[in-house]
Amino acid sequence: MKHVEALVVGSGAGGASTAATLAAAGVETLVLEEGPEVAPGALPQFSQAQMRHQYRNRGQLMALGLPPITYAEGRCVGGSTEINSGLYHRPSAALLAGWTRGWGIEGLTSEVVDPISAAIERNLCVSTFPGPLPPASAFLAAGAEALGWYSVEVPRWFRHDTGQRQSMSLTYLRYARQHGARVRSGARVQRIEVRDGRATAAVVEGADGGQVRIGFDTVFVCGGAVQSAALLLRSGVAANVGRTLSMHPTVKAVAFSEKIGNDPHDVPVTQVREFAPDMTIGGSATDGPLLALSLLPTAVGVREIPTYGAGAGIYYAAIRSSGRGRVRVLPRLRDPLVTFRVPTDDIARLQSAMGRLLMVLLAAGSDQVVASVHGGEPITRADQIPVEVARMSRRAADLMTVHVCSSVPMGEDREICAVDSFGASHEVAGLVVNDASIVNGAPGINPQGTVMALAIRNAEHFLTQRGVRPAPREFS
Ligand SMILES: Cc1cc2nc3c(=O)[nH]c(=O)nc-3n(C[C@H](O)[C@H](O)[C@H](O)COP(=O)(O)OP(=O)(O)OC[C@H]3O[C@@H](n4cnc5c(N)ncnc54)[C@H](O)[C@@H]3O)c2cc1C
């Protein structure tokens, strides 16, 4: 059986940051990624080919519940960072302090995390848009200004000189490879073997269906909040795993206005943060087929989209839910069963979110706005908003999210946490969880920056515990 010092399962925000930190410090590192390797930019965004190759289950995933919530995950080298919008937030001192109090996490202060975040920001070229905001962003900013609401331009990990989003395959994975890490795509870890309370080997399925076992000193599980929990459960590591899945349930509306334009490459970067962190309003896409999907549950014909020449965009309002989800594995089923309970007060929050979303889009000067809710009708005036908000019942809501986390909570309280303050399993030696699973509770911000900062902090802690000096954090 092949043996490595560090096995990293998954190559997304958590896995790539972990691998880079370990490899740069001289640790023999092998990254196993279930999905394929796709050159950045090779597949047009939101194309059928991209959905097939880089999204898990072609982008069709659902947390069951009333209402159900559709969610998306990347499944490729680089994970969700290859398909996400690239909007960056640094985790705030208040967020870190809240987790420290709530879960008993040690050493999670902004004095520790800020220098890591600063290095991430430089490595990923986190920056604002050069020049005036693109139309779809300026549109939302104008609506916020008209209402007197606070809005910001969220920086992105983006190189404006090359036009390339700085996903993990272009940054941390590339750096990890330069330091000798190997990345094997098409390699799915089915389960981790545990002997006498220690994780010892991974059972790995190749793209051809064949199986191999790989031994390790330490395994870093970084498959994303749903898949990491599922892998642990399949491996019999179950204490406090998969019971506290958190997310940002999100409502959408389509705004029609020639001021928005229809640039399929544009990602609106303005966010209304007047009601943050409990509610954030932003934009996602102006792409025709996605607009049609958003209109699917409404009373508006989806065929109208291609003929609507003036411009349209999808805007969203995401809430920080107090609800909890579960990840379960069922015998003989490959995919985990994901459920999410939307509490009653969340429905009221989602209604309020939809009301504010419609307000800001009308204030921005939309010709008409359609709430993406079952039976949603086009509206043109603010006095029509209450009718659309009232449609947002538990049964008629059409919810989605791209932010899932918190399935393997981190902290010293063994009653509620699955891993310690640095991601090491409370139950099994030689097993560290280092991805969105350990982001305890929905953060109220776009989470990739937080996932990466925690992963680097935990990997550096792992090294120093073993007397290994971490390498400098900056590499660009
Ligand atoms: C469409 C979309 C848009 C988003 N937009 C933003 C944004 O603008 N800003 C932001 O901050 N965040 C955004 N996010 C969220 C952000 O991308 C995630 O929070 C972050 O990538 C999570 O990192 P992770 O390492 O936990 O998981 P991922 O990045 O999802 O990586 C997990 C990887 O592990 C692999 N894997 C899973 N199980 C196994 C296994 N058993 N064996 C081998 N490999 C496995 C998966 O295939 C995947 O490639 C977005 C997400 C999506 C899906």
Ligand as a Chemical Component Dictionary entry (heavy atoms), coordinates in Angstrom:
data_LIG
# 
_chem_comp.id                   LIG 
_chem_comp.type                 NON-POLYMER 
_chem_comp.pdbx_formal_charge   0 
_chem_comp.three_letter_code    LIG 
# 
loop_
_chem_comp_atom.comp_id 
_chem_comp_atom.atom_id 
_chem_comp_atom.alt_atom_id 
_chem_comp_atom.type_symbol 
_chem_comp_atom.charge 
_chem_comp_atom.model_Cartn_x 
_chem_comp_atom.model_Cartn_y 
_chem_comp_atom.model_Cartn_z 
_chem_comp_atom.pdbx_ordinal 
LIG C1  C1  C 0 -21.722 28.968 -7.640 1  
LIG C2  C2  C 0 -20.992 29.387 -6.381 2  
LIG C3  C3  C 0 -20.707 30.740 -6.196 3  
LIG C4  C4  C 0 -20.026 31.142 -5.027 4  
LIG N1  N1  N 0 -19.632 32.463 -4.913 5  
LIG C5  C5  C 0 -18.815 32.811 -3.873 6  
LIG C6  C6  C 0 -18.244 34.104 -3.808 7  
LIG O1  O1  O 0 -18.426 34.950 -4.686 8  
LIG N2  N2  N 0 -17.461 34.401 -2.727 9  
LIG C7  C7  C 0 -17.220 33.495 -1.725 10 
LIG O2  O2  O 0 -16.510 33.842 -0.758 11 
LIG N3  N3  N 0 -17.743 32.262 -1.781 12 
LIG C8  C8  C 0 -18.502 31.892 -2.834 13 
LIG N4  N4  N 0 -18.983 30.621 -2.912 14 
LIG C9  C9  C 0 -18.696 29.689 -1.791 15 
LIG C10 C10 C 0 -17.248 29.209 -1.790 16 
LIG O3  O3  O 0 -16.844 28.818 -3.079 17 
LIG C11 C11 C 0 -17.160 28.039 -0.799 18 
LIG O4  O4  O 0 -17.562 28.499 0.471  19 
LIG C12 C12 C 0 -15.772 27.452 -0.693 20 
LIG O5  O5  O 0 -15.244 27.114 -1.957 21 
LIG C13 C13 C 0 -15.823 26.196 0.190  22 
LIG O6  O6  O 0 -14.545 25.616 0.217  23 
LIG P1  P1  P 0 -14.395 24.084 0.585  24 
LIG O7  O7  O 0 -12.947 23.791 0.526  25 
LIG O8  O8  O 0 -15.143 23.813 1.818  26 
LIG O9  O9  O 0 -15.163 23.275 -0.573 27 
LIG P2  P2  P 0 -15.009 23.311 -2.139 28 
LIG O10 O10 O 0 -14.319 24.552 -2.608 29 
LIG O11 O11 O 0 -16.368 23.056 -2.685 30 
LIG O12 O12 O 0 -14.043 22.078 -2.491 31 
LIG C14 C14 C 0 -14.345 20.752 -2.152 32 
LIG C15 C15 C 0 -13.712 19.814 -3.184 33 
LIG O13 O13 O 0 -13.609 18.525 -2.605 34 
LIG C16 C16 C 0 -13.942 17.550 -3.564 35 
LIG N5  N5  N 0 -14.401 16.334 -2.856 36 
LIG C17 C17 C 0 -15.509 16.207 -2.089 37 
LIG N6  N6  N 0 -15.596 14.970 -1.562 38 
LIG C18 C18 C 0 -14.524 14.290 -2.023 39 
LIG C19 C19 C 0 -14.076 12.946 -1.847 40 
LIG N7  N7  N 0 -14.756 12.083 -1.082 41 
LIG N8  N8  N 0 -12.933 12.565 -2.475 42 
LIG C20 C20 C 0 -12.231 13.444 -3.248 43 
LIG N9  N9  N 0 -12.628 14.721 -3.456 44 
LIG C21 C21 C 0 -13.755 15.137 -2.844 45 
LIG C22 C22 C 0 -15.034 18.201 -4.357 46 
LIG O14 O14 O 0 -15.187 17.582 -5.623 47 
LIG C23 C23 C 0 -14.565 19.647 -4.439 48 
LIG O15 O15 O 0 -13.776 19.860 -5.582 49 
LIG C24 C24 C 0 -19.675 30.182 -4.043 50 
LIG C25 C25 C 0 -19.986 28.839 -4.231 51 
LIG C26 C26 C 0 -20.625 28.435 -5.403 52 
LIG C27 C27 C 0 -20.929 26.984 -5.577 53 
# 
loop_
_chem_comp_bond.comp_id 
_chem_comp_bond.atom_id_1 
_chem_comp_bond.atom_id_2 
_chem_comp_bond.value_order 
_chem_comp_bond.pdbx_ordinal 
LIG C1  C2  SING 1  
LIG C2  C3  SING 2  
LIG C2  C26 DOUB 3  
LIG C3  C4  DOUB 4  
LIG C4  N1  SING 5  
LIG C4  C24 SING 6  
LIG N1  C5  DOUB 7  
LIG C5  C6  SING 8  
LIG C5  C8  SING 9  
LIG C6  O1  DOUB 10 
LIG C6  N2  SING 11 
LIG N2  C7  SING 12 
LIG C7  O2  DOUB 13 
LIG C7  N3  SING 14 
LIG N3  C8  DOUB 15 
LIG C8  N4  SING 16 
LIG N4  C9  SING 17 
LIG N4  C24 SING 18 
LIG C9  C10 SING 19 
LIG C10 O3  SING 20 
LIG C10 C11 SING 21 
LIG C11 O4  SING 22 
LIG C11 C12 SING 23 
LIG C12 O5  SING 24 
LIG C12 C13 SING 25 
LIG C13 O6  SING 26 
LIG O6  P1  SING 27 
LIG P1  O7  DOUB 28 
LIG P1  O8  SING 29 
LIG P1  O9  SING 30 
LIG O9  P2  SING 31 
LIG P2  O10 DOUB 32 
LIG P2  O11 SING 33 
LIG P2  O12 SING 34 
LIG O12 C14 SING 35 
LIG C14 C15 SING 36 
LIG C15 O13 SING 37 
LIG C15 C23 SING 38 
LIG O13 C16 SING 39 
LIG C16 N5  SING 40 
LIG C16 C22 SING 41 
LIG N5  C17 SING 42 
LIG N5  C21 SING 43 
LIG C17 N6  DOUB 44 
LIG N6  C18 SING 45 
LIG C18 C19 SING 46 
LIG C18 C21 DOUB 47 
LIG C19 N7  SING 48 
LIG C19 N8  DOUB 49 
LIG N8  C20 SING 50 
LIG C20 N9  DOUB 51 
LIG N9  C21 SING 52 
LIG C22 O14 SING 53 
LIG C22 C23 SING 54 
LIG C23 O15 SING 55 
LIG C24 C25 DOUB 56 
LIG C25 C26 SING 57 
LIG C26 C27 SING 58 
# 
